[in-house]
Amino acid sequence: MTAPTADRPSAKPVISEDDLLRSDITPLIGSTALGARFIARCFTRVRIEGDTDAIPTDGPVILAANHISNADPVLIGAFLTPRLGRRIHWLGKKEMFDWPIVGFMARNGGIIPVDRAAADVEAFRVARRVLDAGHVLMVFPEGTRSPTGELQPPKDGLSMLALRTNATIVPIGISNTDRVWPKGRAIPTPGRHATMRIGAPFRVGDLLPPELDRKSAKSLATTLIMRRIAALLDPRHRGTYGENG
């Protein structure tokens, strides 16, 4: 997610206030997660590692993961929704809302539309309101799928949200989904393995020196978050955030 360059009023809200402040798992969300778990297990041998019980059950939480395949949000929604017991709000490309069926699910599944061609002020505002209300927000810091499977340079929206809301960040490392559902394939490849590792929750504000200016704090926060994600990945996915990066 790219942070806005200026805080200017938005023309209209992109999501209703009622839906924005909901944390319940609706029948649609619950059944979608159940169906996604069934499909994932049919195609893939999924391994979940880490202490999901350590994820806070209340207060603002940012789930931050790498992004290497269309399978990533499927696995996160499928396996973390029932474990969290509350709704996950997502940042997703606005084009999804124009697709049949997917658009309906996006509008009713807690997805915040993002214009990836610009610094989307409204999406940033909505994401911040979600966290200020004490809910869960899912963010892929890179903004889009990695073309190489390695961590790419992230956008700066995540670190700004984390610093402004003091939300707890839960790093997530997803490995080998690029082999399960490679870019360009219409459906996943059966029989492959994928791993989703859940890291220890933390707040970036607790790890930054107090004397940092805003620009330096944002840069260091971004690095801290990405290194926490990288530590949860198989080595081939770490890129410049590997041990020697």
C-alpha positions as CSV (number, residue, x, y, z in Angstrom):
1,M,0.0,0.0,0.0
2,T,1.3,3.4,-1.0
3,A,0.8,6.2,1.6
4,P,-1.0,9.3,0.4
5,T,1.1,12.3,-0.4
6,A,-1.4,14.7,1.2
7,D,-4.4,14.5,3.5
8,R,-7.1,16.0,1.3
9,P,-10.9,15.3,1.5
10,S,-12.2,12.4,-0.5
11,A,-15.1,12.8,-2.9
12,K,-17.1,9.9,-1.4
13,P,-16.5,7.0,0.9
14,V,-15.4,3.7,-0.6
15,I,-17.1,1.5,2.0
16,S,-20.1,2.1,4.2
17,E,-19.5,3.2,7.8
18,D,-21.6,0.3,9.1
19,D,-19.5,-2.3,7.3
20,L,-16.3,-0.5,8.2
21,L,-16.9,-0.8,11.9
22,R,-18.1,-4.4,11.9
23,S,-15.8,-7.1,13.3
24,D,-18.2,-10.0,13.1
25,I,-17.7,-13.0,10.8
26,T,-20.9,-13.0,8.6
27,P,-22.3,-16.2,7.1
28,L,-20.7,-15.2,3.8
29,I,-17.3,-14.7,5.2
30,G,-17.5,-17.8,7.3
31,S,-18.6,-20.0,4.4
32,T,-16.1,-18.5,2.1
33,A,-13.3,-19.3,4.6
34,L,-14.6,-22.9,5.0
35,G,-14.8,-23.4,1.2
36,A,-11.3,-22.0,0.7
37,R,-9.9,-24.4,3.3
38,F,-11.5,-27.3,1.5
39,I,-10.2,-26.2,-1.9
40,A,-6.7,-25.5,-0.5
41,R,-6.5,-28.9,1.0
42,C,-7.6,-30.5,-2.2
43,F,-4.9,-28.9,-4.2
44,T,-2.1,-28.3,-1.7
45,R,-0.4,-29.8,1.3
46,V,-0.6,-26.7,3.6
47,R,1.5,-26.4,6.7
48,I,0.8,-23.7,9.3
49,E,3.6,-22.9,11.7
50,G,3.8,-20.5,14.6
51,D,1.5,-19.6,17.5
52,T,-1.8,-18.3,16.1
53,D,-3.1,-18.0,19.7
54,A,-0.6,-15.2,20.3
55,I,-2.5,-13.0,17.8
56,P,-4.5,-10.4,19.9
57,T,-8.2,-11.1,20.1
58,D,-9.0,-7.4,20.5
59,G,-7.5,-4.0,19.6
60,P,-6.0,-2.9,16.3
61,V,-4.0,-5.6,14.5
62,I,-2.1,-5.5,11.1
63,L,-1.4,-8.8,9.5
64,A,1.6,-8.2,7.2
65,A,2.7,-10.8,4.7
66,N,4.8,-11.3,1.6
67,H,2.9,-11.8,-1.7
68,I,4.1,-14.3,-4.3
69,S,0.9,-15.9,-5.6
70,N,-2.9,-15.6,-5.9
71,A,-3.0,-18.4,-3.4
72,D,-1.7,-16.1,-0.6
73,P,-4.9,-14.4,0.4
74,V,-6.8,-17.6,0.0
75,L,-4.6,-19.3,2.6
76,I,-4.6,-16.4,5.0
77,G,-8.4,-16.0,4.8
78,A,-9.1,-19.7,4.9
79,F,-6.9,-20.6,7.9
80,L,-6.7,-17.4,10.0
81,T,-10.4,-16.3,9.9
82,P,-11.6,-19.1,12.1
83,R,-8.6,-18.8,14.4
84,L,-9.0,-15.1,14.9
85,G,-12.7,-15.2,15.5
86,R,-13.2,-11.8,14.0
87,R,-13.4,-10.2,10.6
88,I,-10.3,-9.5,8.6
89,H,-10.4,-6.3,6.5
90,W,-8.4,-6.4,3.3
91,L,-6.7,-4.0,1.0
92,G,-7.5,-5.1,-2.6
93,K,-7.2,-3.7,-6.1
94,K,-10.3,-1.8,-7.1
95,E,-10.6,-3.8,-10.3
96,M,-11.9,-6.7,-8.2
97,F,-15.2,-4.9,-7.6
98,D,-16.0,-5.0,-11.3
99,W,-15.7,-8.8,-11.6
100,P,-18.8,-11.0,-11.4
101,I,-19.2,-12.9,-8.2
102,V,-15.8,-11.7,-6.9
103,G,-17.1,-8.2,-6.9
104,F,-20.0,-9.2,-4.7
105,M,-17.8,-11.0,-2.3
106,A,-15.4,-8.1,-2.2
107,R,-18.2,-5.6,-1.4
108,N,-19.5,-7.8,1.4
109,G,-16.3,-9.4,2.6
110,G,-14.5,-6.4,4.2
111,I,-12.3,-5.5,1.2
112,I,-11.1,-1.9,0.9
113,P,-10.7,-1.0,-2.8
114,V,-7.3,0.5,-3.6
115,D,-6.3,2.4,-6.7
116,R,-2.8,1.0,-7.3
117,A,-2.0,3.6,-10.0
118,A,-1.9,6.4,-7.5
119,A,-1.4,7.3,-3.8
120,D,-4.9,6.4,-2.8
121,V,-5.9,8.9,-0.1
122,E,-9.3,7.3,0.5
123,A,-8.0,3.8,0.9
124,F,-5.4,5.0,3.4
125,R,-8.2,6.9,5.4
126,V,-10.4,3.8,5.5
127,A,-7.6,1.6,6.5
128,R,-6.7,3.9,9.4
129,R,-10.4,4.1,10.5
130,V,-10.5,0.3,10.6
131,L,-7.5,0.2,12.9
132,D,-8.7,3.2,15.0
133,A,-11.9,1.2,15.6
134,G,-9.8,-1.7,16.9
135,H,-10.2,-4.1,14.0
136,V,-7.9,-6.4,11.9
137,L,-6.3,-5.2,8.7
138,M,-4.5,-7.4,6.2
139,V,-1.7,-5.7,4.2
140,F,0.7,-7.0,1.6
141,P,3.5,-4.4,2.0
142,E,4.9,-5.0,-1.5
143,G,1.5,-3.9,-2.9
144,T,1.5,-6.6,-5.6
145,R,2.8,-10.1,-6.3
146,S,6.5,-10.5,-6.6
147,P,7.6,-11.5,-10.1
148,T,10.6,-13.4,-8.8
149,G,9.3,-15.0,-5.6
150,E,11.7,-12.8,-3.6
151,L,10.7,-9.9,-1.3
152,Q,10.4,-6.7,-3.3
153,P,10.8,-3.1,-2.1
154,P,7.7,-2.3,-0.1
155,K,5.4,0.7,-0.2
156,D,5.5,3.0,2.8
157,G,1.8,2.9,3.7
158,L,2.1,0.0,6.2
159,S,4.8,1.7,8.3
160,M,2.8,4.9,8.4
161,L,-0.4,3.1,9.5
162,A,1.6,1.2,12.1
163,L,3.1,4.4,13.5
164,R,-0.1,6.5,13.4
165,T,-2.3,3.9,15.0
166,N,0.1,2.0,17.3
167,A,-1.4,-1.2,15.9
168,T,0.1,-4.6,16.8
169,I,1.8,-6.1,13.7
170,V,1.7,-9.8,13.1
171,P,4.3,-10.8,10.5
172,I,3.4,-13.7,8.2
173,G,5.8,-15.5,5.9
174,I,4.3,-17.5,3.0
175,S,6.6,-19.9,1.1
176,N,6.2,-21.9,-2.1
177,T,2.7,-20.7,-3.1
178,D,4.4,-19.4,-6.3
179,R,4.9,-23.1,-7.2
180,V,1.4,-24.0,-6.2
181,W,-0.4,-21.3,-8.2
182,P,2.2,-19.7,-10.6
183,K,1.3,-16.4,-12.3
184,G,-0.4,-17.1,-15.6
185,R,-2.0,-20.4,-14.5
186,A,-5.8,-20.4,-14.3
187,I,-5.9,-23.0,-11.5
188,P,-3.4,-24.2,-8.9
189,T,-1.1,-27.1,-9.5
190,P,-2.2,-30.1,-7.5
191,G,0.1,-31.9,-5.0
192,R,2.5,-29.1,-4.2
193,H,3.5,-28.0,-0.7
194,A,3.1,-24.5,0.9
195,T,4.0,-23.1,4.3
196,M,2.5,-20.2,6.2
197,R,4.5,-19.1,9.2
198,I,3.1,-16.8,11.9
199,G,5.6,-14.6,13.7
200,A,5.5,-13.0,17.1
201,P,3.3,-9.9,17.3
202,F,5.1,-6.6,18.0
203,R,4.6,-2.8,17.8
204,V,7.1,-0.8,15.8
205,G,6.9,2.1,18.2
206,D,8.3,-0.1,20.9
207,L,11.4,-0.8,18.8
208,L,12.3,2.7,17.5
209,P,14.6,5.2,19.2
210,P,12.5,8.0,20.6
211,E,14.6,10.8,19.0
212,L,13.9,9.8,15.4
213,D,12.3,12.3,13.1
214,R,9.2,11.2,11.1
215,K,11.0,10.3,7.9
216,S,13.6,8.3,9.6
217,A,11.0,6.5,11.8
218,K,9.0,5.5,8.7
219,S,12.1,4.2,7.0
220,L,13.3,2.2,10.0
221,A,9.8,0.9,10.7
222,T,9.5,-0.4,7.1
223,T,12.9,-2.2,7.4
224,L,11.9,-3.8,10.8
225,I,8.6,-5.1,9.4
226,M,10.2,-6.5,6.3
227,R,13.0,-8.2,8.2
228,R,10.5,-9.8,10.5
229,I,8.6,-11.2,7.5
230,A,11.8,-12.3,5.8
231,A,12.9,-14.3,8.9
232,L,9.7,-16.4,8.5
233,L,10.4,-17.3,4.8
234,D,12.3,-20.0,3.1
235,P,15.7,-18.6,2.1
236,R,14.9,-18.4,-1.6
237,H,12.1,-15.8,-0.9
238,R,14.1,-13.4,1.3
239,G,15.7,-11.3,-1.4
240,T,17.6,-8.3,-0.1
241,Y,16.1,-8.9,3.4
242,G,18.0,-12.1,3.9
243,E,20.7,-12.5,6.6
244,N,23.3,-11.0,4.3
245,G,21.0,-8.3,2.8
